[in-house]
Amino acid sequence: MNNDLNAPAWTMTKGELLDFISEAIRPALQKETIVKQVEYNDKHVYGISGIAKLLGCSKTMVYEYRKQGWIEPAIKQMGRKIVCDAPLALELFGKRK
């Protein structure tokens, strides 16, 4: 394969491009992935941002989860204040379909 980094990508075949990308990302794939066990000392998280951080997702996904309804038992909202029961939300997140 031509390893000339200054060569235009359009001169590569699909196979060469795939090999090039594979070689570039191989170090990241070889790193041991550590799955963090989420533990929270607080029983509650506050706001959509807090729920997103708890679940490790974006705010948009939290809105989708609320729309789907499976996380609603863990969330209490009064006006603009949102409080989420963290242990219950994590339990529901593990059981979702």
Biopython code that builds the backbone (N, CA, C, O; Angstrom):
import numpy as np
from Bio.PDB.StructureBuilder import StructureBuilder

atoms = [
    (1, "MET", "N", (0.842, -1.188, 0.000)),
    (1, "MET", "CA", (0.000, 0.000, 0.000)),
    (1, "MET", "C", (0.884, 1.247, 0.000)),
    (1, "MET", "O", (1.953, 1.268, 0.610)),
    (2, "ASN", "N", (0.433, 2.246, -0.672)),
    (2, "ASN", "CA", (1.167, 3.503, -0.746)),
    (2, "ASN", "C", (0.945, 4.272, 0.556)),
    (2, "ASN", "O", (-0.180, 4.680, 0.844)),
    (3, "ASN", "N", (1.997, 4.475, 1.343)),
    (3, "ASN", "CA", (1.885, 5.157, 2.628)),
    (3, "ASN", "C", (2.210, 6.637, 2.517)),
    (3, "ASN", "O", (2.534, 7.276, 3.518)),
    (4, "ASP", "N", (2.128, 7.186, 1.319)),
    (4, "ASP", "CA", (2.406, 8.599, 1.129)),
    (4, "ASP", "C", (1.258, 9.415, 1.719)),
    (4, "ASP", "O", (0.156, 9.433, 1.170)),
    (5, "LEU", "N", (1.519, 10.083, 2.829)),
    (5, "LEU", "CA", (0.469, 10.844, 3.511)),
    (5, "LEU", "C", (0.062, 12.095, 2.749)),
    (5, "LEU", "O", (-0.969, 12.697, 3.050)),
    (6, "ASN", "N", (0.857, 12.489, 1.769)),
    (6, "ASN", "CA", (0.533, 13.676, 0.988)),
    (6, "ASN", "C", (-0.257, 13.353, -0.267)),
    (6, "ASN", "O", (-0.670, 14.262, -0.987)),
    (7, "ALA", "N", (-0.475, 12.071, -0.540)),
    (7, "ALA", "CA", (-1.221, 11.672, -1.731)),
    (7, "ALA", "C", (-2.712, 11.935, -1.501)),
    (7, "ALA", "O", (-3.206, 11.751, -0.388)),
    (8, "PRO", "N", (-3.425, 12.358, -2.531)),
    (8, "PRO", "CA", (-4.864, 12.590, -2.374)),
    (8, "PRO", "C", (-5.607, 11.273, -2.128)),
    (8, "PRO", "O", (-5.233, 10.226, -2.655)),
    (9, "ALA", "N", (-6.655, 11.348, -1.326)),
    (9, "ALA", "CA", (-7.424, 10.152, -0.980)),
    (9, "ALA", "C", (-8.115, 9.563, -2.200)),
    (9, "ALA", "O", (-8.338, 8.353, -2.242)),
    (10, "TRP", "N", (-8.460, 10.369, -3.186)),
    (10, "TRP", "CA", (-9.186, 9.860, -4.345)),
    (10, "TRP", "C", (-8.331, 8.961, -5.228)),
    (10, "TRP", "O", (-8.853, 8.282, -6.112)),
    (11, "THR", "N", (-7.001, 8.951, -4.992)),
    (11, "THR", "CA", (-6.135, 8.066, -5.775)),
    (11, "THR", "C", (-6.079, 6.666, -5.183)),
    (11, "THR", "O", (-5.519, 5.764, -5.807)),
    (12, "MET", "N", (-6.642, 6.458, -4.001)),
    (12, "MET", "CA", (-6.620, 5.150, -3.343)),
    (12, "MET", "C", (-7.801, 4.308, -3.796)),
    (12, "MET", "O", (-8.869, 4.824, -4.126)),
    (13, "THR", "N", (-7.582, 3.006, -3.803)),
    (13, "THR", "CA", (-8.706, 2.098, -4.034)),
    (13, "THR", "C", (-9.469, 1.953, -2.724)),
    (13, "THR", "O", (-8.988, 2.377, -1.673)),
    (14, "LYS", "N", (-10.637, 1.364, -2.782)),
    (14, "LYS", "CA", (-11.422, 1.165, -1.561)),
    (14, "LYS", "C", (-10.650, 0.322, -0.558)),
    (14, "LYS", "O", (-10.665, 0.609, 0.639)),
    (15, "GLY", "N", (-9.981, -0.705, -1.035)),
    (15, "GLY", "CA", (-9.201, -1.573, -0.156)),
    (15, "GLY", "C", (-8.055, -0.839, 0.510)),
    (15, "GLY", "O", (-7.811, -1.013, 1.704)),
    (16, "GLU", "N", (-7.347, -0.013, -0.261)),
    (16, "GLU", "CA", (-6.246, 0.754, 0.298)),
    (16, "GLU", "C", (-6.751, 1.751, 1.339)),
    (16, "GLU", "O", (-6.124, 1.939, 2.381)),
    (17, "LEU", "N", (-7.875, 2.381, 1.054)),
    (17, "LEU", "CA", (-8.448, 3.340, 2.003)),
    (17, "LEU", "C", (-8.876, 2.630, 3.287)),
    (17, "LEU", "O", (-8.651, 3.135, 4.387)),
    (18, "LEU", "N", (-9.495, 1.453, 3.140)),
    (18, "LEU", "CA", (-9.909, 0.686, 4.306)),
    (18, "LEU", "C", (-8.701, 0.272, 5.138)),
    (18, "LEU", "O", (-8.731, 0.373, 6.365)),
    (19, "ASP", "N", (-7.635, -0.193, 4.481)),
    (19, "ASP", "CA", (-6.416, -0.565, 5.195)),
    (19, "ASP", "C", (-5.805, 0.636, 5.907)),
    (19, "ASP", "O", (-5.349, 0.524, 7.045)),
    (20, "PHE", "N", (-5.796, 1.775, 5.238)),
    (20, "PHE", "CA", (-5.231, 2.997, 5.817)),
    (20, "PHE", "C", (-6.000, 3.403, 7.077)),
    (20, "PHE", "O", (-5.401, 3.731, 8.102)),
    (21, "ILE", "N", (-7.315, 3.377, 6.987)),
    (21, "ILE", "CA", (-8.144, 3.750, 8.141)),
    (21, "ILE", "C", (-7.969, 2.742, 9.263)),
    (21, "ILE", "O", (-7.878, 3.122, 10.430)),
    (22, "SER", "N", (-7.920, 1.455, 8.921)),
    (22, "SER", "CA", (-7.739, 0.409, 9.937)),
    (22, "SER", "C", (-6.430, 0.589, 10.686)),
    (22, "SER", "O", (-6.387, 0.453, 11.909)),
    (23, "GLU", "N", (-5.355, 0.895, 9.954)),
    (23, "GLU", "CA", (-4.063, 1.113, 10.598)),
    (23, "GLU", "C", (-4.096, 2.350, 11.493)),
    (23, "GLU", "O", (-3.446, 2.381, 12.538)),
    (24, "ALA", "N", (-4.840, 3.351, 11.091)),
    (24, "ALA", "CA", (-4.903, 4.589, 11.868)),
    (24, "ALA", "C", (-5.664, 4.407, 13.173)),
    (24, "ALA", "O", (-5.311, 5.016, 14.182)),
    (25, "ILE", "N", (-6.701, 3.580, 13.167)),
    (25, "ILE", "CA", (-7.506, 3.439, 14.385)),
    (25, "ILE", "C", (-7.123, 2.225, 15.220)),
    (25, "ILE", "O", (-7.640, 2.051, 16.324)),
    (26, "ARG", "N", (-6.226, 1.382, 14.716)),
    (26, "ARG", "CA", (-5.831, 0.179, 15.453)),
    (26, "ARG", "C", (-5.339, 0.486, 16.865)),
    (26, "ARG", "O", (-5.741, -0.227, 17.785)),
    (27, "PRO", "N", (-4.488, 1.505, 17.108)),
    (27, "PRO", "CA", (-4.039, 1.777, 18.480)),
    (27, "PRO", "C", (-5.196, 2.083, 19.435)),
    (27, "PRO", "O", (-5.167, 1.679, 20.598)),
    (28, "ALA", "N", (-6.193, 2.782, 18.953)),
    (28, "ALA", "CA", (-7.339, 3.101, 19.808)),
    (28, "ALA", "C", (-8.149, 1.849, 20.117)),
    (28, "ALA", "O", (-8.683, 1.706, 21.217)),
    (29, "LEU", "N", (-8.239, 0.947, 19.152)),
    (29, "LEU", "CA", (-9.006, -0.285, 19.366)),
    (29, "LEU", "C", (-8.266, -1.258, 20.275)),
    (29, "LEU", "O", (-8.892, -2.060, 20.969)),
    (30, "GLN", "N", (-6.942, -1.190, 20.274)),
    (30, "GLN", "CA", (-6.158, -2.110, 21.083)),
    (30, "GLN", "C", (-6.109, -1.717, 22.554)),
    (30, "GLN", "O", (-5.801, -2.544, 23.411)),
    (31, "LYS", "N", (-6.413, -0.460, 22.843)),
    (31, "LYS", "CA", (-6.433, -0.039, 24.238)),
    (31, "LYS", "C", (-7.537, -0.810, 24.952)),
    (31, "LYS", "O", (-8.616, -1.035, 24.403)),
    (32, "GLU", "N", (-7.250, -1.199, 26.159)),
    (32, "GLU", "CA", (-8.234, -1.944, 26.927)),
    (32, "GLU", "C", (-9.380, -1.012, 27.305)),
    (32, "GLU", "O", (-9.177, 0.037, 27.918)),
    (33, "THR", "N", (-10.559, -1.412, 26.932)),
    (33, "THR", "CA", (-11.732, -0.622, 27.257)),
    (33, "THR", "C", (-12.154, -0.948, 28.683)),
    (33, "THR", "O", (-12.423, -2.102, 29.019)),
    (34, "ILE", "N", (-12.206, 0.062, 29.494)),
    (34, "ILE", "CA", (-12.588, -0.122, 30.886)),
    (34, "ILE", "C", (-14.031, 0.325, 31.043)),
    (34, "ILE", "O", (-14.370, 1.477, 30.771)),
    (35, "VAL", "N", (-14.861, -0.582, 31.478)),
    (35, "VAL", "CA", (-16.258, -0.246, 31.705)),
    (35, "VAL", "C", (-16.370, 0.281, 33.122)),
    (35, "VAL", "O", (-16.096, -0.424, 34.093)),
    (36, "LYS", "N", (-16.778, 1.533, 33.217)),
    (36, "LYS", "CA", (-16.908, 2.149, 34.533)),
    (36, "LYS", "C", (-18.227, 1.735, 35.168)),
    (36, "LYS", "O", (-19.280, 1.776, 34.531)),
    (37, "GLN", "N", (-18.153, 1.344, 36.408)),
    (37, "GLN", "CA", (-19.362, 1.074, 37.164)),
    (37, "GLN", "C", (-19.792, 2.417, 37.753)),
    (37, "GLN", "O", (-19.053, 3.034, 38.521)),
    (38, "VAL", "N", (-20.968, 2.849, 37.393)),
    (38, "VAL", "CA", (-21.439, 4.150, 37.838)),
    (38, "VAL", "C", (-21.976, 4.024, 39.256)),
    (38, "VAL", "O", (-22.898, 3.256, 39.531)),
    (39, "GLU", "N", (-21.381, 4.789, 40.131)),
    (39, "GLU", "CA", (-21.854, 4.822, 41.510)),
    (39, "GLU", "C", (-22.066, 6.277, 41.888)),
    (39, "GLU", "O", (-21.205, 7.124, 41.651)),
    (40, "TYR", "N", (-23.191, 6.551, 42.461)),
    (40, "TYR", "CA", (-23.511, 7.904, 42.872)),
    (40, "TYR", "C", (-23.799, 7.925, 44.359)),
    (40, "TYR", "O", (-24.566, 7.115, 44.879)),
    (41, "ASN", "N", (-23.165, 8.872, 45.026)),
    (41, "ASN", "CA", (-23.429, 9.048, 46.445)),
    (41, "ASN", "C", (-24.749, 9.767, 46.633)),
    (41, "ASN", "O", (-25.454, 9.546, 47.617)),
    (42, "ASP", "N", (-25.078, 10.628, 45.686)),
    (42, "ASP", "CA", (-26.327, 11.362, 45.773)),
    (42, "ASP", "C", (-27.466, 10.480, 45.306)),
    (42, "ASP", "O", (-27.323, 9.692, 44.371)),
    (43, "LYS", "N", (-28.586, 10.623, 45.964)),
    (43, "LYS", "CA", (-29.761, 9.851, 45.575)),
    (43, "LYS", "C", (-30.474, 10.518, 44.410)),
    (43, "LYS", "O", (-31.242, 9.866, 43.702)),
    (44, "HIS", "N", (-30.235, 11.788, 44.203)),
    (44, "HIS", "CA", (-30.935, 12.521, 43.156)),
    (44, "HIS", "C", (-29.957, 13.251, 42.239)),
    (44, "HIS", "O", (-28.867, 13.648, 42.652)),
    (45, "VAL", "N", (-30.375, 13.418, 40.982)),
    (45, "VAL", "CA", (-29.680, 14.303, 40.053)),
    (45, "VAL", "C", (-30.700, 15.326, 39.594)),
    (45, "VAL", "O", (-31.904, 15.070, 39.614)),
    (46, "TYR", "N", (-30.215, 16.482, 39.181)),
    (46, "TYR", "CA", (-31.101, 17.586, 38.881)),
    (46, "TYR", "C", (-30.971, 18.034, 37.436)),
    (46, "TYR", "O", (-29.865, 18.205, 36.925)),
    (47, "GLY", "N", (-32.097, 18.220, 36.790)),
    (47, "GLY", "CA", (-32.144, 18.746, 35.438)),
    (47, "GLY", "C", (-31.845, 17.706, 34.372)),
    (47, "GLY", "O", (-31.382, 16.601, 34.654)),
    (48, "ILE", "N", (-32.123, 18.097, 33.144)),
    (48, "ILE", "CA", (-31.874, 17.229, 31.998)),
    (48, "ILE", "C", (-30.368, 16.946, 31.878)),
    (48, "ILE", "O", (-29.969, 15.834, 31.532)),
    (49, "SER", "N", (-29.544, 17.949, 32.165)),
    (49, "SER", "CA", (-28.094, 17.760, 32.096)),
    (49, "SER", "C", (-27.627, 16.716, 33.108)),
    (49, "SER", "O", (-26.767, 15.891, 32.800)),
    (50, "GLY", "N", (-28.187, 16.752, 34.301)),
    (50, "GLY", "CA", (-27.829, 15.775, 35.329)),
    (50, "GLY", "C", (-28.220, 14.367, 34.934)),
    (50, "GLY", "O", (-27.469, 13.421, 35.172)),
    (51, "ILE", "N", (-29.392, 14.220, 34.330)),
    (51, "ILE", "CA", (-29.853, 12.901, 33.884)),
    (51, "ILE", "C", (-28.955, 12.405, 32.751)),
    (51, "ILE", "O", (-28.588, 11.231, 32.715)),
    (52, "ALA", "N", (-28.601, 13.301, 31.826)),
    (52, "ALA", "CA", (-27.728, 12.927, 30.709)),
    (52, "ALA", "C", (-26.370, 12.466, 31.224)),
    (52, "ALA", "O", (-25.824, 11.479, 30.731)),
    (53, "LYS", "N", (-25.826, 13.166, 32.203)),
    (53, "LYS", "CA", (-24.534, 12.784, 32.775)),
    (53, "LYS", "C", (-24.652, 11.441, 33.498)),
    (53, "LYS", "O", (-23.754, 10.605, 33.407)),
    (54, "LEU", "N", (-25.744, 11.238, 34.206)),
    (54, "LEU", "CA", (-25.977, 9.988, 34.924)),
    (54, "LEU", "C", (-26.020, 8.799, 33.968)),
    (54, "LEU", "O", (-25.410, 7.762, 34.230)),
    (55, "LEU", "N", (-26.738, 8.952, 32.863)),
    (55, "LEU", "CA", (-26.911, 7.860, 31.910)),
    (55, "LEU", "C", (-25.804, 7.795, 30.868)),
    (55, "LEU", "O", (-25.706, 6.819, 30.125)),
    (56, "GLY", "N", (-24.970, 8.829, 30.811)),
    (56, "GLY", "CA", (-23.880, 8.848, 29.841)),
    (56, "GLY", "C", (-24.373, 9.035, 28.420)),
    (56, "GLY", "O", (-23.897, 8.380, 27.492)),
    (57, "CYS", "N", (-25.329, 9.932, 28.260)),
    (57, "CYS", "CA", (-25.889, 10.178, 26.926)),
    (57, "CYS", "C", (-26.080, 11.687, 26.741)),
    (57, "CYS", "O", (-25.726, 12.483, 27.612)),
    (58, "SER", "N", (-26.638, 12.057, 25.604)),
    (58, "SER", "CA", (-26.873, 13.474, 25.324)),
    (58, "SER", "C", (-28.221, 13.921, 25.890)),
    (58, "SER", "O", (-29.062, 13.100, 26.257)),
    (59, "LYS", "N", (-28.401, 15.220, 25.951)),
    (59, "LYS", "CA", (-29.689, 15.762, 26.407)),
    (59, "LYS", "C", (-30.807, 15.364, 25.455)),
    (59, "LYS", "O", (-31.932, 15.104, 25.879)),
    (60, "THR", "N", (-30.490, 15.318, 24.165)),
    (60, "THR", "CA", (-31.483, 14.916, 23.168)),
    (60, "THR", "C", (-31.986, 13.509, 23.450)),
    (60, "THR", "O", (-33.179, 13.236, 23.320)),
    (61, "MET", "N", (-31.077, 12.612, 23.835)),
    (61, "MET", "CA", (-31.487, 11.245, 24.141)),
    (61, "MET", "C", (-32.354, 11.201, 25.395)),
    (61, "MET", "O", (-33.281, 10.396, 25.479)),
    (62, "VAL", "N", (-32.058, 12.062, 26.371)),
    (62, "VAL", "CA", (-32.897, 12.113, 27.573)),
    (62, "VAL", "C", (-34.313, 12.520, 27.187)),
    (62, "VAL", "O", (-35.281, 11.949, 27.691)),
    (63, "TYR", "N", (-34.443, 13.505, 26.293)),
    (63, "TYR", "CA", (-35.769, 13.894, 25.821)),
    (63, "TYR", "C", (-36.456, 12.727, 25.119)),
    (63, "TYR", "O", (-37.658, 12.522, 25.291)),
    (64, "GLU", "N", (-35.697, 11.957, 24.322)),
    (64, "GLU", "CA", (-36.264, 10.780, 23.643)),
    (64, "GLU", "C", (-36.710, 9.734, 24.658)),
    (64, "GLU", "O", (-37.782, 9.145, 24.517)),
    (65, "TYR", "N", (-35.889, 9.500, 25.681)),
    (65, "TYR", "CA", (-36.241, 8.525, 26.711)),
    (65, "TYR", "C", (-37.507, 8.949, 27.445)),
    (65, "TYR", "O", (-38.352, 8.116, 27.772)),
    (66, "ARG", "N", (-37.635, 10.247, 27.701)),
    (66, "ARG", "CA", (-38.855, 10.742, 28.353)),
    (66, "ARG", "C", (-40.056, 10.558, 27.443)),
    (66, "ARG", "O", (-41.148, 10.214, 27.897)),
    (67, "LYS", "N", (-39.846, 10.790, 26.154)),
    (67, "LYS", "CA", (-40.919, 10.621, 25.174)),
    (67, "LYS", "C", (-41.360, 9.156, 25.102)),
    (67, "LYS", "O", (-42.549, 8.862, 24.973)),
    (68, "GLN", "N", (-40.381, 8.235, 25.188)),
    (68, "GLN", "CA", (-40.687, 6.806, 25.168)),
    (68, "GLN", "C", (-41.390, 6.375, 26.444)),
    (68, "GLN", "O", (-42.149, 5.406, 26.438)),
    (69, "GLY", "N", (-41.144, 7.085, 27.539)),
    (69, "GLY", "CA", (-41.886, 6.858, 28.773)),
    (69, "GLY", "C", (-41.267, 5.914, 29.780)),
    (69, "GLY", "O", (-41.761, 5.830, 30.905)),
    (70, "TRP", "N", (-40.223, 5.206, 29.437)),
    (70, "TRP", "CA", (-39.694, 4.224, 30.378)),
    (70, "TRP", "C", (-38.950, 4.843, 31.547)),
    (70, "TRP", "O", (-38.802, 4.196, 32.584)),
    (71, "ILE", "N", (-38.478, 6.072, 31.416)),
    (71, "ILE", "CA", (-37.727, 6.709, 32.499)),
    (71, "ILE", "C", (-38.620, 7.579, 33.391)),
    (71, "ILE", "O", (-38.185, 8.034, 34.449)),
    (72, "GLU", "N", (-39.835, 7.805, 32.977)),
    (72, "GLU", "CA", (-40.740, 8.709, 33.703)),
    (72, "GLU", "C", (-40.950, 8.361, 35.176)),
    (72, "GLU", "O", (-41.058, 9.282, 35.985)),
    (73, "PRO", "N", (-41.015, 7.068, 35.579)),
    (73, "PRO", "CA", (-41.196, 6.797, 37.012)),
    (73, "PRO", "C", (-40.080, 7.365, 37.898)),
    (73, "PRO", "O", (-40.297, 7.590, 39.089)),
    (74, "ALA", "N", (-38.915, 7.594, 37.346)),
    (74, "ALA", "CA", (-37.788, 8.104, 38.128)),
    (74, "ALA", "C", (-37.729, 9.626, 38.153)),
    (74, "ALA", "O", (-36.954, 10.201, 38.918)),
    (75, "ILE", "N", (-38.542, 10.290, 37.323)),
    (75, "ILE", "CA", (-38.454, 11.742, 37.184)),
    (75, "ILE", "C", (-39.669, 12.425, 37.807)),
    (75, "ILE", "O", (-40.810, 12.007, 37.612)),
    (76, "LYS", "N", (-39.395, 13.468, 38.549)),
    (76, "LYS", "CA", (-40.450, 14.326, 39.095)),
    (76, "LYS", "C", (-40.182, 15.736, 38.580)),
    (76, "LYS", "O", (-39.055, 16.226, 38.656)),
    (77, "GLN", "N", (-41.208, 16.379, 38.060)),
    (77, "GLN", "CA", (-41.040, 17.724, 37.545)),
    (77, "GLN", "C", (-42.121, 18.622, 38.098)),
    (77, "GLN", "O", (-43.299, 18.267, 38.126)),
    (78, "MET", "N", (-41.696, 19.799, 38.540)),
    (78, "MET", "CA", (-42.626, 20.817, 39.024)),
    (78, "MET", "C", (-42.209, 22.125, 38.371)),
    (78, "MET", "O", (-41.201, 22.723, 38.749)),
    (79, "GLY", "N", (-42.982, 22.564, 37.396)),
    (79, "GLY", "CA", (-42.592, 23.743, 36.638)),
    (79, "GLY", "C", (-41.353, 23.437, 35.828)),
    (79, "GLY", "O", (-41.338, 22.511, 35.018)),
    (80, "ARG", "N", (-40.297, 24.232, 36.054)),
    (80, "ARG", "CA", (-39.050, 24.016, 35.329)),
    (80, "ARG", "C", (-38.048, 23.182, 36.120)),
    (80, "ARG", "O", (-36.971, 22.867, 35.615)),
    (81, "LYS", "N", (-38.391, 22.827, 37.344)),
    (81, "LYS", "CA", (-37.486, 22.038, 38.191)),
    (81, "LYS", "C", (-37.675, 20.555, 37.888)),
    (81, "LYS", "O", (-38.793, 20.040, 37.912)),
    (82, "ILE", "N", (-36.566, 19.877, 37.603)),
    (82, "ILE", "CA", (-36.594, 18.449, 37.311)),
    (82, "ILE", "C", (-35.668, 17.752, 38.295)),
    (82, "ILE", "O", (-34.497, 18.108, 38.421)),
    (83, "VAL", "N", (-36.210, 16.748, 38.995)),
    (83, "VAL", "CA", (-35.438, 15.959, 39.943)),
    (83, "VAL", "C", (-35.584, 14.496, 39.535)),
    (83, "VAL", "O", (-36.686, 14.027, 39.252)),
    (84, "CYS", "N", (-34.470, 13.789, 39.508)),
    (84, "CYS", "CA", (-34.480, 12.395, 39.078)),
    (84, "CYS", "C", (-33.900, 11.517, 40.179)),
    (84, "CYS", "O", (-32.835, 11.812, 40.721)),
    (85, "ASP", "N", (-34.599, 10.444, 40.504)),
    (85, "ASP", "CA", (-34.116, 9.447, 41.451)),
    (85, "ASP", "C", (-33.044, 8.624, 40.732)),
    (85, "ASP", "O", (-33.370, 7.799, 39.878)),
    (86, "ALA", "N", (-31.771, 8.840, 41.068)),
    (86, "ALA", "CA", (-30.649, 8.236, 40.334)),
    (86, "ALA", "C", (-30.654, 6.705, 40.369)),
    (86, "ALA", "O", (-30.532, 6.083, 39.314)),
    (87, "PRO", "N", (-30.790, 6.076, 41.543)),
    (87, "PRO", "CA", (-30.770, 4.610, 41.537)),
    (87, "PRO", "C", (-31.914, 3.999, 40.715)),
    (87, "PRO", "O", (-31.713, 3.006, 40.016)),
    (88, "LEU", "N", (-33.095, 4.584, 40.799)),
    (88, "LEU", "CA", (-34.230, 4.078, 40.038)),
    (88, "LEU", "C", (-34.021, 4.289, 38.541)),
    (88, "LEU", "O", (-34.363, 3.421, 37.737)),
    (89, "ALA", "N", (-33.463, 5.433, 38.167)),
    (89, "ALA", "CA", (-33.206, 5.706, 36.752)),
    (89, "ALA", "C", (-32.195, 4.709, 36.188)),
    (89, "ALA", "O", (-32.362, 4.227, 35.068)),
    (90, "LEU", "N", (-31.153, 4.398, 36.951)),
    (90, "LEU", "CA", (-30.158, 3.427, 36.494)),
    (90, "LEU", "C", (-30.774, 2.036, 36.379)),
    (90, "LEU", "O", (-30.467, 1.291, 35.449)),
    (91, "GLU", "N", (-31.635, 1.693, 37.316)),
    (91, "GLU", "CA", (-32.322, 0.396, 37.259)),
    (91, "GLU", "C", (-33.214, 0.311, 36.025)),
    (91, "GLU", "O", (-33.208, -0.698, 35.320)),
    (92, "LEU", "N", (-33.988, 1.378, 35.761)),
    (92, "LEU", "CA", (-34.858, 1.398, 34.591)),
    (92, "LEU", "C", (-34.045, 1.401, 33.300)),
    (92, "LEU", "O", (-34.445, 0.789, 32.310)),
    (93, "PHE", "N", (-32.914, 2.083, 33.311)),
    (93, "PHE", "CA", (-32.041, 2.128, 32.135)),
    (93, "PHE", "C", (-31.523, 0.725, 31.810)),
    (93, "PHE", "O", (-31.396, 0.366, 30.640)),
    (94, "GLY", "N", (-31.228, -0.057, 32.829)),
    (94, "GLY", "CA", (-30.757, -1.420, 32.620)),
    (94, "GLY", "C", (-31.837, -2.342, 32.109)),
    (94, "GLY", "O", (-31.536, -3.325, 31.431)),
    (95, "LYS", "N", (-33.102, -2.050, 32.419)),
    (95, "LYS", "CA", (-34.213, -2.916, 32.031)),
    (95, "LYS", "C", (-34.883, -2.518, 30.739)),
    (95, "LYS", "O", (-35.760, -3.233, 30.254)),
    (96, "ARG", "N", (-34.487, -1.376, 30.161)),
    (96, "ARG", "CA", (-35.188, -0.893, 28.972)),
    (96, "ARG", "C", (-35.029, -1.857, 27.814)),
    (96, "ARG", "O", (-34.085, -2.644, 27.761)),
    (97, "LYS", "N", (-35.970, -1.780, 26.892)),
    (97, "LYS", "CA", (-35.966, -2.686, 25.729)),
    (97, "LYS", "C", (-35.165, -2.109, 24.597)),
    (97, "LYS", "O", (-35.052, -2.731, 23.541)),
]
sb = StructureBuilder()
sb.init_structure("model")
sb.init_model(0)
sb.init_chain("A")
sb.init_seg("    ")
for serial, (resi, resn, name, xyz) in enumerate(atoms, 1):
    if name == "N":
        sb.init_residue(resn, " ", resi, " ")
    sb.init_atom(name, np.array(xyz, "f"), 0.0, 1.0, " ", f" {name:<3s}", serial, name[0])
structure = sb.get_structure()
